């Protein structure tokens, strides 16, 4: 019954609704506080998850973060949860770990990444690290995984470019940028960039400058196998998981404390990892 209550709660059912479901199924209606106590029994699992050894079989590492609210006296405070997701050499997805931090500073990211390394993820098979472009994680990566190539997410960069365009320019300009991230060899990307720059630098110089400053980091994915390009040029897979976490967090508004936040993240991660372990991504096996 404990596992069933936990599964319902982590899937998004409120404590009150859990009570209603159990009363219909079993004629047993625990109080909301009892449901909370049952959910809190995963704390030992949460600690074990954060301390478990990590196999050094990650081929692609994706990093991102999301904001949560904690009820810290005297007022609620924002906290960042740093998230690390990987794809193994056998093509399996796995959420490696998450960490509550005061900010997305380089120091916080460095500590998080160093813990991953200390637990076994030394990067022996790591071919690429993909991030959203935050300054903190970009500064921390060379300190922990300095030999691993870094790819900036195209989706995040396109959003930044769009902010520097007039509404009347967005559709055409962003549509033309597809030629860049769909290019295969780097020579094709550079040529597409020159053509896009020539068209836009006169009417949207800030957008051109925004893309120019990160063009090299945006093209790193081209060093990987062509069949992997769609997957490794963005953080989209990790973004989907973060959307699921936000969906689950939204009804709660704010977490009572760090433990309740850690608990809920673990519940979602446990379910996602279990589902991911059942299949590999096409074209991403060790041989592929």
N, C-alpha and C positions, 0 to 999 in steps of 0.2 A: 504494500500500500504506500509506503514511503516513496518508493521509486516512481510509482504512478503519479502521486501528488507532485513530486519534483518535475516529472516530465510535462505535466499539464502547465505548471507555472512557467517553466522555461520556454514552453512553446507559445506563451503569450496570454494564458488564461489568468485572470485576476484571482486574488485569494478568495474573494467573495464568490466568484463563479466556480472556483474549484469546489467550494462547499456545496454549491447547487448540483454540480455534476456527481459528486460522491453520494449525495442524498438520493439521487435518481437511480444510480447504479447499485448501491449497496445499502441504502437506508441509513447511512452514516453521514452526519453533517458536522465536521470539525469546525471549530471557530477559526476566524482569520488569523488569530495569534498562533493557534496550533499549526496551521498551514505554514506560517512563517518559521516556526520552530523546526518543522520537518525539512523545509528548504535549507535552513541553516546547517543541517547535518551533513551537507556536502563540503563543509569547510576543510575537513581533512583531505578530501579529494582535490580541492583547489590548491592546497599547499603542495601536495604531491605533484600536481600538474606543473606548477611553477618550478619545481626542483628536479623533475625527471631528467635523465640524461637524454641528449638529443643526438640522433644518428647523423653522421656527416655524409648524407646522401642527397643534399639539396642542390639542384641544378640551377633553379631560378628563385631568387628571393625578392619578395614584394614587401614594401614598408609604407605604412600610412598611419594616420591617427584620427581620432574623433573626440569631440568635446562632450563632457558629461557635467552634470551639476550635483554637487554634494551639499547636504544641509550641515554646513560647518558654522558654528556660532561665531560671531553674532549674526552673520548673514550667510546665505548660500554662496558657494564659490564654484567657479568653473575649474575643471580639471581636464587634462588631456589623457586619453588612453592610447598608448603607442601599440601598434599591432604589427606582427611579423607573420607572413604567410609564405609558404614555399611549395615548389613543385619538385618532386624527387627525380632521380635519374630513371626511375621506372614509370614516371608519368603520373604519380599520385599526388593529389593536393593535400596539404596539411596546414592547419593553423598552428604555428609553432609556439607562440606565446603572446601575451599582452601585458602591459605594465602601466599602472597609473602614475602620471607625472604631473608636476606643477606647470610644465610648459613643454613646447616642442623645441627647446633650446638644444644646442649641440651637446652640452654636458649631459642632459637627460637621455638623448639618443645614444651617446657614447656608452653610458652605463648600461642601457638596455641591450645594445649590441654586444658589449663585452660579456654580459652574462650569457647570451646565446653562445658565444664562442667558448667561454669557460665550461659550458655544459656539453660541449662536443661538436658544435657547428663551426669547425675550424675553416671550412671553405675549400676542402680538397677537391670537390667536384663542382664548386660554385662558379658558374660561367657569367652570370649577369645579375645585378641588383637593380630593381625598378622602383622608383619613388615618385612622389607627386611634385617634387621640386622645392619643398620647404628648405629654407636656409640651414636650419638646425641639423637635419639629417644629412644634407650634402656636406656639411663641415665635419660631421662625425665619421662618415664612411671611410675616408682615408686613414683615420686613426685606428680602425679596427679591421677593415677589409680593404686595405689600400691597394692590393693587387687585382681586385675584381673590377671589371668594367661596370660603369654606371649608366643606366638609361633613365631619362626623364619621361614622364607620362605625357603622351601627346594630347590626351583629353584635357588635362589640367592646363597645358600650355595653350591650347586653342581657346579655352575660357579666358585666359589672360590676354590673348591677342584680341578677342572679341570686345573686351572692356575698353580697348583703345581704338575701336572702330565706331563710326556712325551707324545708326540703325540701318540706314539705306545701303551701307557697304557690307554688312555682315554676311548675308546669304552668298553673294558672289565671291567675296574674299575668302571666306572659310571653305566654300566649295572648291575653290582653286587649290587650297592647301592640301586637299586630299591627294593631289598628285605627288606631294612630297612624302607623306607617310606611307603611301602605297608603292613607292619606288622600290626597286630591288637592289641594284648595285648603288654604291655611294655616288658614283658619277652621275647616275640618273637623278638622284635626289639633289645634288648640287646644281644640275642644270635646271630642274624644276624650281629650285630656290631662286636662281638668278632671274628666271622669267617672272616669277611672282613678285620679286623685289622691284624689278623694272616697272611693273604695272602699278605698284602701290606706293613706292617711296615718295612720290610727289604729293599724293593726296592723303596718305596715312603713315607718316614717318614714324610715329610712336609705335604703331603695330609692327612695322618692319624691324625696328630696333629691338622690340620685345622678343621677336623670334630669332633675330640674329645673335643675340647674346647667348642663346642656348642651343644653337643649331648642331654643334658637335655632339653634345650630350643627347640630343633628340635622335641622332642617327646611329647610335651605338648598337641598336637592335639588329642592324643589317649585318653584323658579324655573326649572328646566329643562323641556323638553318632556315631557309625560306619558308618552310611549312610552319615554323614557330613564330613568324613575324607578327601575325595578328595578335597572338597571345602576349608577347613580351614587349610590345611597344606602348602598352598602357598598364595602369593598375586596375583595370576593369573588374577582374575576378575578385580582388580584394574589396573594391568598392561595393560589389554586390553583397558581400558579407557585412560590410559596415552599414549598408542600408537595412539589412535584416536586424542588426543590433539596434539601430536607431528606431526601427519599427517597434521593437520590443521595449525600448526605453521610454518612448513617447508617452504611453498612458501613465507612467509613474511620475513624470515631471522631474523629480529630483530623488537621489538616493539618500537614505538615512545616514550612511557612513561609507567608508572605504570598503568594508567587508561586504555590505549588501551589493555594492557595485561589482566587486570581484566575483561574487557568487553568481550574479545574473550573467555576466560575461562568460563565466565558465560553463554555465548550463547551455547557453547558445553554442559555444565552441564545441562542447562535448557532442552535441547533436549533429553539428555540421561535420565534424571530423569523422564521426561514425558513418554518416552518409557518403562522404568522400572516399572512405577506405574501401568501398565496395566496387569501385571501378577506376580505371585509368583514363587519362585524357588521350584521345586519338592522336597518333603520330608523335607521342611523347614518351615512348618506351625507351629503355636504355639503348637499344639498337637504333631506334628511330632518331 
